[in-house]
Amino acid sequence: MNEFTLIQKYFKKLTYNNPSALNLNDDVFFDKKNKVVLSSDTYVEGIHFLNFKNPDLVIKKIIRSSISDLYCKGVKPKFIFICASGNNISFSKKNLDLVYNSLKQEQKKYKFKLSGGDTTKSNKTIFSIISLGYSKKIVQRNKSENNDDIYVTGNLGDSYLGLLLLKKKLFLRNAKQRKYFIQKYYMPDLPTKISSKLIKFANSSIDISDGLLGDLNKLISTSKLYFRLDLKKIPISSKLNTYLVNSKKQKINFISKGDDYQILFTASKFNRTYIKSLFKQMNQKVTLIGNLTNEIKSNQIIYNKKLLKYRYNEGYSHNFS
């Protein structure tokens, strides 16, 4: 049983009289009457981050991961609450000073306010974060329409290469390259500029946390639509492209591993000109990577006009069996 089956089987039925829960089919709670939007996330050492040897970087990663849930709905986070569990090592004075300084920097950068939380003692370092914002509307999942275009902001894959470096599963001689990819893992660039504009053109949206393909499947899971993606169009950085060329590794194995925190959204093809102009004006990269359709009966990834037939990574999920 994975996390999604668990939710569907045991918890979804408990929310049927609570429309704000959105059938537990989104990353946020949305109380339309009171204009409240809320998300909650838990991060466990050894699962969501390798260790707590770089507490200043870990706290930035989990903060950005959490507030990303609101940004991809078109909502600006106003308040966050942090529940932290750890021990005398993880909560040493040195580590706490580093965490404090990072939180101060993130508050200034994203203009949210730390507003409460809880602290407990535990062997593992664990953080739970609640992010809260206000909005009259949000962009939900599974509201895509037939023939919608599929877009993604920014670049994908840099974070995964950074994780491989941290796990010592590969090595780059160039110190600047190593620093670049590791920084992308710890400090993803959130597309905050465009977030508030999403409601004007996006039919459906999600942030890419578990991987492009896995999150795209979530985005359309109840819509009876299938995606057709052009692998060549999926955006990667010039640095990742150089690495792939030199190492002779496949792009498909890097673009859907998660921790990108870019916005994946769908929109009517009639909005193409508007979207292109708006993103250019906002100086935010966006790429049209495919479309949704009910004319096919399975998801497709195309490369050089040919259908890829081998299995591809569909994203990360927690399994309980």
Rosetta silent file (secondary structure, phi, psi, omega in degrees, C-alpha in Angstrom):
SEQUENCE: MNEFTLIQKYFKKLTYNNPSALNLNDDVFFDKKNKVVLSSDTYVEGIHFLNFKNPDLVIKKIIRSSISDLYCKGVKPKFIFICASGNNISFSKKNLDLVYNSLKQEQKKYKFKLSGGDTTKSNKTIFSIISLGYSKKIVQRNKSENNDDIYVTGNLGDSYLGLLLLKKKLFLRNAKQRKYFIQKYYMPDLPTKISSKLIKFANSSIDISDGLLGDLNKLISTSKLYFRLDLKKIPISSKLNTYLVNSKKQKINFISKGDDYQILFTASKFNRTYIKSLFKQMNQKVTLIGNLTNEIKSNQIIYNKKLLKYRYNEGYSHNFS
SCORE:     score description
SCORE:     0.000 S_00000001
   1 L     0.000  125.274  176.109    0.000    0.000    0.000 S_00000001
   2 E   -97.269  178.594 -174.278    1.430    3.386   -0.970 S_00000001
   3 H   -60.950  -33.364 -176.957    0.564    6.794    0.461 S_00000001
   4 H   -75.160  -38.527  175.697   -2.080    7.511   -2.175 S_00000001
   5 H   -64.834  -40.711  179.032   -3.902    4.191   -1.670 S_00000001
   6 H   -58.852  -46.072  179.718   -3.834    4.768    2.078 S_00000001
   7 H   -62.685  -46.967 -177.604   -5.482    8.170    1.688 S_00000001
   8 H   -63.814  -39.804 -173.374   -8.129    6.875   -0.723 S_00000001
   9 H   -80.685  -36.811 -170.131   -8.981    3.812    1.367 S_00000001
  10 H  -112.402  -29.930 -170.277   -8.948    5.159    4.905 S_00000001
  11 H  -112.189  -29.621 -175.384   -9.137    8.951    5.047 S_00000001
  12 H   -58.723  -41.180 -177.056  -10.938   10.360    2.000 S_00000001
  13 H   -64.123  -21.210  179.703  -14.363    9.129    3.154 S_00000001
  14 H   -79.182   -5.929 -176.833  -13.982   11.112    6.389 S_00000001
  15 H  -111.391    8.969 -174.349  -13.911   14.388    4.451 S_00000001
  16 L   -61.990  -27.342  178.782  -17.074   14.033    2.365 S_00000001
  17 L   -97.117   18.474 -178.114  -18.918   16.675    4.413 S_00000001
  18 L  -132.245   85.345 -177.471  -15.947   19.051    4.228 S_00000001
  19 H   -60.717  -24.003  179.970  -15.580   20.629    0.771 S_00000001
  20 H   -66.378  -19.282  179.460  -12.570   22.640    1.951 S_00000001
  21 H   -77.376  -11.184  177.310  -10.585   19.390    2.101 S_00000001
  22 H    55.529   36.628  178.872  -10.880   19.123   -1.718 S_00000001
  23 H    59.279   21.394 -177.018  -11.460   15.352   -1.426 S_00000001
  24 H    54.533   31.670 -177.797   -7.840   15.031   -0.221 S_00000001
  25 L  -111.726   20.171  178.340   -6.951   15.274   -3.894 S_00000001
  26 L  -145.146  175.335 -179.126   -4.764   18.369   -3.635 S_00000001
  27 L   -92.002    2.632 -176.281   -1.831   19.630   -1.573 S_00000001
  28 L  -135.026  161.402  167.910   -3.861   22.298    0.203 S_00000001
  29 E  -100.227  133.278 -177.233   -6.945   22.955    2.316 S_00000001
  30 E  -131.590  105.327  175.262   -9.081   25.760    0.843 S_00000001
  31 E   -91.971   94.271 -173.829  -11.793   27.450    2.889 S_00000001
  32 L   -61.076  -39.357 -177.541  -13.388   29.518    0.150 S_00000001
  33 L   -61.170  -44.100 -178.140  -15.747   31.370    2.489 S_00000001
  34 L   -97.956    2.447  176.571  -12.938   32.654    4.713 S_00000001
  35 L    60.950   33.838 -178.272  -10.357   32.784    1.871 S_00000001
  36 E  -102.177  131.090  176.424   -7.931   30.574    3.826 S_00000001
  37 E  -124.806  129.568 -172.469   -5.424   28.323    2.060 S_00000001
  38 E  -140.732  140.833  173.408   -3.293   25.944    4.110 S_00000001
  39 E  -132.717  154.356  177.448   -0.784   23.166    3.470 S_00000001
  40 E  -136.405  141.006 -178.683    1.102   20.823    5.807 S_00000001
  41 E  -142.970  147.653  175.664    4.251   18.776    5.225 S_00000001
  42 E  -122.144  138.217 -177.139    6.502   16.519    7.278 S_00000001
  43 E  -126.882  120.296 -173.605   10.212   16.003    6.611 S_00000001
  44 E  -112.057  132.279  177.932   12.068   13.059    8.137 S_00000001
  45 E   -58.210  134.332 -179.817   15.833   12.695    8.361 S_00000001
  46 L    89.702  -10.817  178.352   17.088    9.924    6.086 S_00000001
  47 L  -120.912  -57.692 -178.738   13.989   10.130    3.863 S_00000001
  48 L   -91.843  -22.556  170.532   13.302   13.748    2.907 S_00000001
  49 E  -145.881  147.751 -169.617   16.846   14.938    3.636 S_00000001
  50 L   -62.568  -49.665 -178.184   19.988   12.821    3.993 S_00000001
  51 L  -160.959 -176.181 -177.314   21.147   14.087    7.374 S_00000001
  52 L  -113.160   32.885 -179.874   21.353   17.232    9.473 S_00000001
  53 L   -74.485  -21.307  176.798   25.029   17.981    8.890 S_00000001
  54 L  -123.563   70.149 -173.371   24.080   21.177    7.046 S_00000001
  55 H   -60.026  -31.499  179.691   21.164   22.483    9.125 S_00000001
  56 H   -66.208  -33.948  179.075   21.263   25.919    7.486 S_00000001
  57 H   -82.972  -39.421  179.964   20.713   24.340    4.062 S_00000001
  58 H   -60.033  -43.551 -177.214   18.232   21.671    5.177 S_00000001
  59 H   -66.755  -33.446  176.607   15.924   24.231    6.750 S_00000001
  60 H   -66.762  -41.524 -179.587   15.935   26.287    3.542 S_00000001
  61 H   -61.437  -47.459 -175.186   15.074   23.217    1.494 S_00000001
  62 H   -74.363  -30.075  175.004   12.115   22.194    3.629 S_00000001
  63 H   -64.188  -48.201 -177.876   10.791   25.761    3.933 S_00000001
  64 H   -66.917  -36.467  176.390   10.812   26.209    0.157 S_00000001
  65 H   -61.077  -41.781 -177.162    9.298   22.781   -0.348 S_00000001
  66 H   -70.244  -50.333 -176.713    6.443   23.659    1.988 S_00000001
  67 H   -71.229  -18.167  175.966    5.584   27.136    0.691 S_00000001
  68 H   -59.930  -32.014  178.981    5.821   25.802   -2.869 S_00000001
  69 H   -59.717  -33.836  178.821    2.487   24.052   -2.237 S_00000001
  70 H   -81.681  -44.078 -178.692    0.828   27.464   -1.936 S_00000001
  71 H   -57.202  -38.398 -177.684    2.686   29.206   -4.742 S_00000001
  72 L   -73.667  -10.811  174.432    1.602   26.559   -7.254 S_00000001
  73 L   -93.924   -1.524 -177.896   -2.021   27.234   -6.318 S_00000001
  74 L    87.322   22.442 -173.582   -1.570   30.937   -7.063 S_00000001
  75 L  -121.510  135.852  176.962   -1.359   31.874   -3.370 S_00000001
  76 L   -88.803  125.465  178.706    1.303   33.851   -1.527 S_00000001
  77 E   -69.437  133.566 -179.108    2.283   32.316    1.844 S_00000001
  78 E  -107.246  -36.333 -176.811    1.792   34.732    4.737 S_00000001
  79 E  -136.702  147.991  170.159    2.516   32.619    7.811 S_00000001
  80 E  -131.418  151.401  177.280    4.358   29.401    8.598 S_00000001
  81 E  -125.593  133.387 -175.864    4.332   27.182   11.683 S_00000001
  82 E  -120.776  124.043  171.049    7.229   24.827   12.418 S_00000001
  83 E  -106.875  124.396 -173.793    7.114   21.697   14.578 S_00000001
  84 E  -124.910  132.808  176.120   10.626   20.356   15.197 S_00000001
  85 E  -121.408  134.619 -179.163   11.772   17.084   16.757 S_00000001
  86 E  -172.203 -167.070 -177.933   15.405   16.357   17.562 S_00000001
  87 L  -132.780 -169.303 -175.592   18.017   15.728   20.229 S_00000001
  88 L   -67.330  -17.711  177.593   20.991   17.437   21.864 S_00000001
  89 L   -83.589  -51.827 -179.098   23.072   16.898   18.699 S_00000001
  90 L   -68.182  -29.821 -179.482   20.600   18.202   16.140 S_00000001
  91 L  -104.859   34.651  175.892   19.520   20.999   18.471 S_00000001
  92 L   -67.248  161.282 -179.966   23.024   22.061   19.520 S_00000001
  93 H   -58.620  -40.678 -179.650   23.683   25.791   19.939 S_00000001
  94 H   -61.557  -47.090 -179.597   25.733   25.826   16.741 S_00000001
  95 H   -65.484  -40.924 -179.316   22.974   24.176   14.722 S_00000001
  96 H   -66.320  -34.964  175.599   20.259   26.344   16.190 S_00000001
  97 H   -63.572  -41.801  178.930   22.228   29.487   15.347 S_00000001
  98 H   -65.677  -42.295  178.229   22.534   28.272   11.758 S_00000001
  99 H   -63.244  -44.149  179.409   18.812   27.444   11.587 S_00000001
 100 H   -57.774  -48.164 -178.174   17.915   30.838   13.033 S_00000001
 101 H   -64.237  -39.511  178.980   19.981   32.723   10.466 S_00000001
 102 H   -66.311  -42.903  178.195   18.545   30.681    7.578 S_00000001
 103 H   -61.717  -38.993  178.428   14.973   31.217    8.760 S_00000001
 104 H   -62.638  -41.975  178.754   15.649   34.942    9.012 S_00000001
 105 H   -66.001  -41.924 -179.218   16.952   34.952    5.421 S_00000001
 106 H   -68.237  -37.769  176.989   13.973   32.972    4.122 S_00000001
 107 H   -61.058  -42.275 -179.848   11.498   35.240    5.902 S_00000001
 108 H   -68.419  -40.071 -176.590   13.085   38.253    4.253 S_00000001
 109 H   -69.699  -45.132 -173.657   13.242   36.598    0.821 S_00000001
 110 H  -104.737   -3.667  172.743    9.685   35.233    0.719 S_00000001
 111 L    59.530   40.719  169.936    8.051   37.713    3.115 S_00000001
 112 L  -105.636  170.064 -179.530    6.257   35.228    5.359 S_00000001
 113 E  -121.338  128.228  172.163    6.123   35.360    9.159 S_00000001
 114 E   -68.608  125.892 -167.103    7.078   32.545   11.511 S_00000001
 115 E  -127.743    3.568  178.898    3.988   32.279   13.687 S_00000001
 116 E   152.287 -170.915  179.669    4.257   29.261   15.978 S_00000001
 117 E   151.226 -149.118 -177.676    4.856   25.537   16.187 S_00000001
 118 E  -159.761  155.658  175.523    6.096   22.945   18.653 S_00000001
 119 E  -132.053  136.735  177.513    9.330   21.260   19.761 S_00000001
 120 E  -139.442  162.880  178.880    9.800   17.689   20.995 S_00000001
 121 E   -95.575  134.231  177.535   12.708   15.368   21.731 S_00000001
 122 L  -157.166  162.078  179.354   13.372   12.425   19.407 S_00000001
 123 L   -70.582  -39.615  178.067   16.228   10.323   18.070 S_00000001
 124 L   -93.397  152.094  174.871   15.588   11.390   14.480 S_00000001
 125 L   -87.062  121.976 -176.271   15.426   14.973   13.272 S_00000001
 126 E  -136.222  137.012  175.567   11.908   15.660   11.969 S_00000001
 127 E  -125.307  137.151  169.696   10.188   18.847   10.884 S_00000001
 128 E  -120.669  130.748 -175.142    6.499   19.450   10.197 S_00000001
 129 E  -125.855  131.906  172.756    5.585   22.733    8.552 S_00000001
 130 E  -109.107  128.528  177.368    2.215   24.388    8.058 S_00000001
 131 E  -113.591  137.505 -174.556    2.026   27.158    5.461 S_00000001
 132 E  -134.684  135.842  175.773   -0.932   29.543    5.406 S_00000001
 133 E  -145.873  179.921 -177.205   -2.106   32.183    2.947 S_00000001
 134 E  -127.994  137.742  178.045   -5.275   33.952    1.834 S_00000001
 135 L  -164.671  148.264  175.726   -7.014   33.933   -1.545 S_00000001
 136 L   -76.935  -30.371 -177.620  -10.476   34.135   -3.096 S_00000001
 137 L  -138.166  158.032  171.304   -9.545   31.490   -5.666 S_00000001
 138 L  -137.285  163.644  173.128   -6.942   28.786   -6.199 S_00000001
 139 L   -96.711  113.544 -175.485   -5.857   26.646   -9.135 S_00000001
 140 L   -89.981  174.217  169.970   -6.823   23.083   -8.249 S_00000001
 141 L   -82.056  166.322  171.534   -5.746   19.695   -9.552 S_00000001
 142 L    53.377   33.041  173.254   -7.837   17.632  -11.952 S_00000001
 143 L  -113.662   11.651  179.815   -9.537   20.630  -13.534 S_00000001
 144 L   -65.760  155.105  179.105   -7.701   20.184  -16.823 S_00000001
 145 L  -118.282  157.887  179.226   -9.679   20.112  -20.049 S_00000001
 146 L   -56.417  136.357 -179.260   -9.302   18.068  -23.201 S_00000001
 147 L    73.328   10.563  173.006   -6.576   19.438  -25.513 S_00000001
 148 L   -58.718  144.611  169.086   -5.024   21.554  -22.752 S_00000001
 149 E   -78.401  152.484  176.285   -1.375   22.471  -23.232 S_00000001
 150 E  -112.004  125.792 -179.847    1.087   21.274  -20.565 S_00000001
 151 E  -121.784  155.590  170.635    3.628   23.787  -19.254 S_00000001
 152 E  -139.926  139.919  177.137    6.444   23.714  -16.737 S_00000001
 153 E   -84.960  159.276  172.496    8.366   26.638  -15.252 S_00000001
 154 L    60.753 -150.797  178.487   12.145   26.759  -14.903 S_00000001
 155 L  -119.877  155.981  179.018   14.429   23.749  -15.417 S_00000001
 156 L  -117.278  153.064  170.403   14.211   20.160  -14.203 S_00000001
 157 L    99.818  -22.775 -178.895   16.828   17.655  -13.093 S_00000001
 158 H   -61.342  -41.897 -178.214   19.491   19.824  -11.455 S_00000001
 159 H   -61.712  -41.054 -179.307   18.307   18.907   -7.962 S_00000001
 160 H   -64.268  -39.619  177.332   18.519   15.174   -8.676 S_00000001
 161 H   -65.562  -36.965  175.347   22.113   15.485   -9.848 S_00000001
 162 H   -61.211  -40.833  178.192   22.859   17.414   -6.668 S_00000001
 163 H   -63.925  -41.319  178.121   21.371   14.569   -4.619 S_00000001
 164 H   -61.836  -37.066  177.313   23.533   12.016   -6.459 S_00000001
 165 H   -65.886  -43.599  179.918   26.597   14.100   -5.599 S_00000001
 166 H   -65.263  -33.939  177.913   25.611   14.263   -1.929 S_00000001
 167 L   -81.179   -2.957 -178.679   25.050   10.492   -1.898 S_00000001
 168 L    60.902   32.714  176.166   28.472   10.069   -3.553 S_00000001
 169 L   -88.455  -10.545  170.711   26.904    8.092   -6.379 S_00000001
 170 L  -154.314  166.862 -177.548   28.804   10.222   -8.856 S_00000001
 171 L  -137.914  137.361  173.874   31.633   12.746   -8.775 S_00000001
 172 L  -115.419  128.852 -178.697   32.325   15.943  -10.688 S_00000001
 173 L   -69.665  -34.062 -177.185   35.878   17.250  -10.771 S_00000001
 174 L   -73.616  114.644 -176.196   34.787   20.824  -11.352 S_00000001
 175 H   -63.602  -36.507  179.633   34.138   22.380   -7.929 S_00000001
 176 H   -65.797  -37.773  177.746   31.884   25.116   -9.355 S_00000001
 177 H   -67.249  -43.600  178.115   29.691   22.515  -11.041 S_00000001
 178 H   -58.083  -46.284 -179.000   29.457   20.469   -7.841 S_00000001
 179 H   -62.702  -40.784 -179.155   28.449   23.567   -5.890 S_00000001
 180 H   -59.508  -51.847 -175.694   25.846   24.537   -8.500 S_00000001
 181 H   -68.747  -39.441  178.563   24.007   21.207   -8.462 S_00000001
 182 H   -65.437  -38.121  177.696   24.158   20.773   -4.675 S_00000001
 183 H   -64.106  -37.769  178.228   22.827   24.303   -4.251 S_00000001
 184 H   -65.502  -31.238  177.280   19.925   23.476   -6.584 S_00000001
 185 H   -69.391  -46.986 -176.558   19.099   20.495   -4.361 S_00000001
 186 H   -80.583  -32.751 -174.139   19.099   22.514   -1.146 S_00000001
 187 L  -130.283   73.953  178.575   17.817   25.836   -2.491 S_00000001
 188 L   -62.796  147.063  178.836   15.401   25.371   -5.406 S_00000001
 189 L   -85.980  105.700 -179.455   14.395   28.517   -7.289 S_00000001
 190 L   -77.821  135.049 -179.537   10.688   28.966   -6.666 S_00000001
 191 L   -80.371   66.093 -172.349    8.773   30.681   -9.520 S_00000001
 192 H   -72.023  -30.180 -174.975    7.204   33.215   -7.172 S_00000001
 193 H   -60.161  -40.997 -172.397    6.817   36.071   -9.664 S_00000001
 194 H   -89.120  -12.837 -172.051    4.248   34.316  -11.790 S_00000001
 195 H   -52.209  -48.914 -175.378    2.342   32.563   -9.012 S_00000001
 196 L   -67.798  -14.215 -179.823   -0.307   35.237   -8.443 S_00000001
 197 L   -90.536  -12.481 -173.411   -1.060   35.304  -12.185 S_00000001
 198 H   -54.860  -39.473 -174.541   -1.811   31.574  -12.480 S_00000001
 199 H   -61.081  -20.434 -177.543   -5.509   31.964  -11.785 S_00000001
 200 H   -75.404  -24.811 -173.303   -5.855   34.008  -15.005 S_00000001
 201 L  -139.266  -19.923 -175.473   -4.891   31.183  -17.368 S_00000001
 202 E   -83.782  130.731  174.454   -4.176   27.864  -15.610 S_00000001
 203 E   -84.299  -30.239 -177.269   -6.910   25.227  -15.537 S_00000001
 204 E  -155.902  149.494 -179.048   -4.949   22.969  -13.213 S_00000001
 205 E  -156.667  159.386  178.666   -1.589   23.084  -11.414 S_00000001
 206 E  -158.964  153.958  172.940    0.773   21.291   -9.054 S_00000001
 207 E   -91.815  149.590 -177.046    4.345   21.795   -7.864 S_00000001
 208 L   -88.426   95.807  178.923    6.925   19.245   -8.966 S_00000001
 209 L  -108.956  -41.312 -177.007    8.029   17.610   -5.739 S_00000001
 210 L   -97.448   -3.243  179.726    7.891   13.879   -6.478 S_00000001
 211 L   125.550  144.843 -175.621    8.916   14.111  -10.142 S_00000001
 212 H   -52.321  -52.243 -173.895    7.498   15.466  -13.411 S_00000001
 213 H   -71.710  -40.134  177.958    5.759   12.290  -14.562 S_00000001
 214 H   -64.834  -43.518 -179.560    4.452   11.277  -11.161 S_00000001
 215 H   -72.101  -31.570  175.094    3.098   14.725  -10.424 S_00000001
 216 H   -66.219  -37.473  175.396    1.591   15.001  -13.899 S_00000001
 217 H   -62.561  -39.756  177.230   -0.234   11.738  -13.245 S_00000001
 218 H   -64.783  -38.671 -176.592   -1.599   13.224  -10.013 S_00000001
 219 H   -61.280  -28.836 -175.373   -2.631   16.359  -11.857 S_00000001
 220 L  -120.889   17.649 -170.233   -4.928   14.374  -14.191 S_00000001
 221 L   -60.623  -27.355 -179.653   -5.718   11.337  -12.035 S_00000001
 222 L  -115.916   12.282 -171.740   -9.506   11.830  -12.111 S_00000001
 223 L   -95.571   -7.459 -177.960   -9.860   13.691  -15.404 S_00000001
 224 L    60.274   30.793  176.578   -9.992   10.744  -17.857 S_00000001
 225 L  -118.113  158.993  177.562   -7.284   12.453  -19.890 S_00000001
 226 E  -127.160  152.986 -178.978   -3.828   11.246  -20.929 S_00000001
 227 E  -100.664  149.536  171.412   -0.640   13.171  -21.550 S_00000001
 228 E  -126.431  112.799 -176.982    1.577   13.296  -24.587 S_00000001
 229 E  -110.623  146.718  173.254    5.000   14.806  -23.815 S_00000001
 230 E  -101.899  109.041 -175.829    7.875   15.754  -26.095 S_00000001
 231 H   -56.924  -37.710 -178.896   11.054   14.697  -24.277 S_00000001
 232 H   -62.131  -30.134 -175.669   13.171   17.134  -26.279 S_00000001
 233 H   -84.113  -16.367 -178.908   11.092   20.068  -25.052 S_00000001
 234 L   -64.599  120.938 -168.953   11.352   19.247  -21.338 S_00000001
 235 L   -76.963  132.523  171.999   13.649   22.033  -20.062 S_00000001
 236 L  -131.103  159.831 -179.569   17.008   21.360  -18.444 S_00000001
 237 L   -73.897  160.581  177.404   19.847   23.723  -17.611 S_00000001
 238 H   -63.126  -31.974  179.656   22.887   24.105  -19.847 S_00000001
 239 H   -68.913  -41.238  177.682   24.999   22.650  -17.028 S_00000001
 240 H   -68.596  -39.440  178.549   22.892   19.501  -16.817 S_00000001
 241 H   -60.506  -42.405  177.756   22.879   19.198  -20.593 S_00000001
 242 H   -61.286  -43.452  178.514   26.684   19.395  -20.637 S_00000001
 243 H   -61.456  -45.072 -179.027   26.877   16.690  -17.990 S_00000001
 244 H   -63.174  -40.647  178.980   24.518   14.404  -19.916 S_00000001
 245 H   -64.450  -46.617 -177.232   26.476   14.860  -23.146 S_00000001
 246 H   -70.025  -33.637 -177.671   29.839   14.204  -21.478 S_00000001
 247 H   -91.605   -9.490 -178.284   28.615   11.248  -19.428 S_00000001
 248 L    59.703   34.581  177.216   26.476    9.821  -22.251 S_00000001
 249 L   -97.423  160.445 -172.778   23.549    9.430  -19.849 S_00000001
 250 L   -89.623  134.600  179.083   19.890    9.677  -20.812 S_00000001
 251 H   -58.612  -38.621 -176.931   17.818   12.789  -20.176 S_00000001
 252 H   -57.756  -26.128 -177.661   14.727   10.685  -19.369 S_00000001
 253 H   -84.915   -0.871 -177.152   16.482    9.366  -16.252 S_00000001
 254 L  -120.137  -17.984 -170.513   17.003   12.844  -14.777 S_00000001
 255 L   -90.966   -0.677 -179.003   13.870   14.889  -15.485 S_00000001
 256 L  -137.849   44.348 -178.457   11.421   13.054  -13.227 S_00000001
 257 L  -105.630   -5.571  173.880   13.232   12.328   -9.981 S_00000001
 258 L    97.199  176.814  178.536   11.663   15.064   -7.853 S_00000001
 259 L    64.370   27.488  177.428   12.739   17.990   -5.655 S_00000001
 260 L   -89.102  -39.524  179.063   12.479   20.506   -8.507 S_00000001
 261 L    57.296   34.564  168.013    9.627   22.598   -7.006 S_00000001
 262 L   -91.393  167.290 -179.501    8.755   24.176  -10.321 S_00000001
 263 E   -95.878  126.427  174.904    5.112   24.732  -11.275 S_00000001
 264 E  -105.579  122.580 -177.977    3.487   22.240  -13.625 S_00000001
 265 E  -143.681  160.826  176.011    0.248   23.571  -15.082 S_00000001
 266 E  -118.315  151.337 -178.973   -2.200   23.106  -17.934 S_00000001
 267 E  -154.889  157.055  177.402   -3.940   25.792  -19.948 S_00000001
 268 L   -61.307  142.761  178.337   -6.068   26.188  -23.042 S_00000001
 269 H   -62.857  -19.468  178.713   -4.124   26.352  -26.304 S_00000001
 270 H   -72.466  -10.766  179.501   -5.952   29.639  -26.957 S_00000001
 271 H   -97.382    7.013 -173.991   -3.861   31.196  -24.159 S_00000001
 272 H   -56.993  -49.701 -177.850   -0.487   30.423  -25.771 S_00000001
 273 H   -63.257  -43.086 -179.777    0.271   33.959  -26.936 S_00000001
 274 H   -62.962  -45.914 -179.063   -0.853   35.475  -23.638 S_00000001
 275 H   -62.822  -45.240  179.393    1.206   33.026  -21.565 S_00000001
 276 H   -59.531  -44.387 -179.318    4.322   33.555  -23.674 S_00000001
 277 H   -67.043  -44.418 -177.175    4.013   37.332  -23.388 S_00000001
 278 H   -64.967  -43.968 -178.889    3.242   37.330  -19.657 S_00000001
 279 H   -67.923  -34.794  176.189    6.117   35.052  -18.714 S_00000001
 280 H   -64.550  -42.391  178.537    8.513   37.108  -20.813 S_00000001
 281 H   -62.532  -37.366 -179.404    7.301   40.232  -19.057 S_00000001
 282 H   -83.302   -4.389 -177.251    7.830   38.545  -15.683 S_00000001
 283 L    56.643   42.756  179.958   11.274   37.289  -16.734 S_00000001
 284 L  -121.866  123.782 -179.641   10.206   33.765  -15.770 S_00000001
 285 L   -68.681  134.481  174.276   11.107   30.786  -17.929 S_00000001
 286 E  -142.331  145.017 -177.270    8.180   28.629  -19.033 S_00000001
 287 E  -134.256  131.588  173.761    8.114   25.773  -21.542 S_00000001
 288 E   -82.046  114.459 -171.194    5.275   24.138  -23.438 S_00000001
 289 E  -113.038   -6.074 -179.503    6.147   20.425  -23.176 S_00000001
 290 E   170.299 -160.555 -179.553    3.051   18.599  -24.414 S_00000001
 291 E  -151.113  165.581  176.800   -0.703   18.338  -24.309 S_00000001
 292 E  -106.740  146.282 -179.416   -3.589   16.421  -22.772 S_00000001
 293 E  -155.438  154.620  173.294   -6.074   14.428  -24.816 S_00000001
 294 L  -103.897   10.358 -177.838   -8.843   11.858  -24.540 S_00000001
 295 L   -89.159   -8.141  174.837   -7.982   10.468  -27.976 S_00000001
 296 L  -118.400  163.742 -174.841   -5.313    8.089  -26.649 S_00000001
 297 L  -114.816   11.343  174.594   -5.679    5.396  -23.976 S_00000001
 298 L  -158.139  157.251  178.660   -2.300    5.645  -22.281 S_00000001
 299 L   -68.789  147.214 -176.518    0.277    8.301  -21.456 S_00000001
 300 E  -133.690  140.537  170.388    2.925    8.887  -24.100 S_00000001
 301 E  -120.174  124.490 -176.677    6.437   10.308  -24.206 S_00000001
 302 E  -106.472  137.696  174.502    7.705   11.149  -27.677 S_00000001
 303 E  -136.647  120.741 -176.070   11.362   11.472  -28.671 S_00000001
 304 L    53.027   44.051  177.180   12.317   12.362  -32.261 S_00000001
 305 L    66.153   12.904  177.737    8.727   11.645  -33.298 S_00000001
 306 E  -116.783  144.350 -179.109    8.977    8.102  -31.895 S_00000001
 307 E   -79.434  124.762  175.658    7.107    6.704  -28.912 S_00000001
 308 L   -72.746  129.878 -174.388    9.328    5.677  -26.005 S_00000001
 309 L  -109.010  -14.209 -179.757    8.360    2.145  -25.025 S_00000001
 310 L   -82.237  161.618 -178.252   10.591    1.360  -22.057 S_00000001
 311 L   -66.626  143.416  178.671    9.535    2.015  -18.481 S_00000001
 312 L  -127.842  158.182 -177.793   10.273    5.445  -17.127 S_00000001
 313 L   -65.084  125.891 -177.076   10.398    6.843  -13.610 S_00000001
 314 L  -104.057   14.635  175.533    6.915    7.862  -12.487 S_00000001
 315 L   103.387  168.450 -176.342    7.956    9.729   -9.355 S_00000001
 316 L   -91.646  141.006  170.773    8.506    9.060   -5.672 S_00000001
 317 L  -146.405  151.143  178.095    5.880    7.705   -3.299 S_00000001
 318 L   -82.842  129.547  178.980    5.972    6.364    0.259 S_00000001
 319 E  -111.280  140.108 -174.628    5.158    2.656    0.474 S_00000001
 320 L  -116.697   14.849  177.631    3.849    0.999    3.632 S_00000001
 321 L  -145.990    0.000    0.000    3.971   -2.646    2.654 S_00000001
